Amino acid sequence: MPESGRFAALGAARREVATALAAAMAQGVEQQRKLLGVGGPLLERAAAANAHLVGSPAVAAHARYRGVVHDHLDVGSLGPSERRRAYGSVVIVSALLGAVALTDPVPDYKLKMGASLPGLGSVARFWSSLLPGVLDAAGRRGETLDLLPNEHSAAWQPLGPRVTRVRFDQPAAEGGRARAVGHGAKAVKGILARYVLEHPGKLHDVLPEFTWEGWTFDPSGSRRSSRTDEGLLVFLAPA
């Protein structure tokens, strides 16, 4: 049910997105393909799932979401205490549901945050008016590590005195500037999230020690407010 899980207050908004998505699925195959970016059997499966979301079978978010980031985070292989920490602290920003915890129920669906739906408009813009009131309040209890991709940052940018953002860069060429890494940073992002769960402590104390397959902390590109703990941590790809 849309009102399930930690962020049940988003239930009405979730129903609105599900209704708009079902309407989009009724517009024909070409519109479905443009919206979802897939074709063939993948499109058929996604369109069928999207057409009947409310009341459809659901599984926990940690089992539903797959991809490079989630596969490298690999919640199922964490130790018991680390897994409990993950269940209590990790939040996934979702185009369909707004926000979910790892144990929240999630139906099978396909929708990108950058999509636009009939009668609803931009999905990211729709959630951007709702998520701050829910998630900023939840984040005030502790530090927030922002690992959101740009598309999802359009729906929610964490605010507050204890928000740390992470950027993954290519090393600068001689005389040049470091360049942000896109798709190639997905694996290290999952590994970094796992590292934080396995090494509790203040983010600015723990994360500079992180290394993985040549990725290293870049103190020259990072910054921190000594008063608020807010800041940016930069990691450089292998040269």
N, C-alpha and C positions, 0 to 999 in steps of 0.2 A: 504494500500500500504506500502511496506517496507520503503519508504522514508517519512513516516508520523511521527508526534510526535516531541518531544523536541530533540531527538537525530537522526534526519533525515539523518545526515551525515553518519550513519552506514547502509544506505539503500543497497548499493552494497554488503556489507558483509552479511547482512540479507538474501538477495537473494541467496547468495552462500550457506549459511547454509540450507535454505529451499530446494534448489536443491539437495544437498547431502542427506538430510533427505528423500525426495521423492524417491531418488534412493535406499536408504536403505529399504523403504517400498515395493519396487518391488522385493526384494530378497527372499520373501517367509515368511510363518508364523513363522517358527522356528527362523529365523534371527530377525524378528520383536519382538518376545518374548524375545530374549536375549537382544536386544537393549533397549526395553521399560520396561521390568520387570513386565509385566502384561499378563494376558491371558483371554480367553473367550470373552464375550461381550465388556469388557473394552479394550481389544486388538483390536477388530474389529473397535470400534469407534475411537480409537487413530490412528490406521493405516489409516483409511479413511480420517481423518482430516489432518494427516501429509502428505498425498499424494498430496494434493491440497491446499497449504497454501497461495500462492500469489494470491491476489484478493478475498480470502474467507471472509465471514462475520467476523467482529471484534467488540469487546466491549472494554470499558475503562479498563485499567489494574486493577483498584481497584475492578471492578466487575468480572474480569476474574480469578484472582488468589485467590485460596482458600487454606485452610490448617490451622494448629494450629496458626502459627504466624499471618497470615492475619485476622483470625477470632478474635483473641484477640486484635489486633490493631483496628479493627472494625471502619474503616474510616467513614462509613455512619452514625454512631451515634455521631460523633464529633460535637461540636458547629460550627457555620459558620466561625468564625475567625480561629479556630484550623483546620478546613477542608481546608481552603485556604492555611494555612501554610503547611499542608500535601501535597496538590497538587503542591505547589511550591518547596518543598524541598526533599520529599522522592523519592529515586531512587531504582528501582528493577533491579538487575542484572539477565539477562535472557539468557538461553542457546540458544534460537532461535533468539532473537532480540538484544542481547548484553546488552542493558540498556534501560529502559523505565521509564517515569514518571507515576504517578498514573492515569493521565487523557489520556495517550497515547493509541491508539487503539491496541488491541492484539487479534489475531485469536485464535481459539481453536487448541491446539497442545499438544503433550507430548514429552518431550526431557529433559534428565538430563544433567547437566553441565559436569558430569564425563564420558559421552558417547564418543564413537569414531565413526565417520561417514566415509563411503567410499569416497575416493577422497579428504577428508577434514582432517581426522585424529582426534586428541583429540579436542573436542569442547572447553574445557577450555583453551588449548594452543592457539587455533585459536583466541579467544577473548582477550587473554592476550597481544597480540601484538597491539590491536586496542583500547581497553577501556581506558588505561591510558591517551592517548592523548586527549580523549573526556571528561572523568570524572574528571581527576585531575584539568584540567582547570576550569571546572564548580565549583569544590569544593573550589577554592581559594577565592571565594567571602565571605566565612564564615567558621564556624566550620563544620567538618565532623564527624559524629558518625558512626563507622564501626560496623555493626551487622551481617556481612556476615558469613554464615557457611563455614567450611573449603573447601568444594567442590567449592564454588563460589569464595573464596579467591584466588584459583588457577587461576582464570580469571582476577581478579583485586584486588590489595591491595592498598588502598588509601595511597598516599604519600603527605607530606606537613607539615608545621609547626603547623597546627591546626586540626590534626586528633586524635580522641580519640577512642580507641578500648575498647570493653567490653568483659569480660570473666565471665562465670557463673560456679562456683565451688561447689563441695560437701565440707562441713567442714572437716578439717583434723582430723583423729583419733589421740588419744593422742600419741605424739612422731612421728607422721607421717606428710605427706604433703597433702594439699588440692588437690582434683582431679577434673578435668574438667567434666562438665555435658554435655551430648550429647542431645539426643532427648528430655529429660525431661526439657530442658531449653527453648523449643520453645514457650510455653505459656508465660513465664515471659519476653521473648524477645519482643513479641508483646505488652504486657502491658507496658514495659519500653519505647518502641517507642511512644506509646500513651501518656505516662507521659511527655516525652520531648516536644511533640506538645502542651500539655496543660500547660506546665510550661516553657515559653520562658526565656532564659537567658544563661549565660555561662555554658557549660556542667559540668565543674568541680565544679561549685557552685550549680547547680540544682540537679545533679544525686546522690550525697551522701545522699540526703534526701529521696530517693526513697525506699519504702518498699512495699512488696506485698505477702500476704499469707506466711509470715515467711522468705521471701527472704530479705536480708539486705546487706548494703554496707560493704565491708571489707577494711578498710584503710590500714591494714598491707600488703595486697597483691597488692594494687594499687600504681601507681606512676605517677608523672607529672613533666614535664619540666616547671619550672617557667618562662623560657625565651620564649618558643615557644607555650605553652599550649598543646603540644603533650603529650599523655600519655595513660595509661591503667587503667580502672576502673574494679574492681572485685566485684562480688556479690555472697554471699554464700547462698546455699539452706537451708531450714529449717533443723535443726539438728535432 
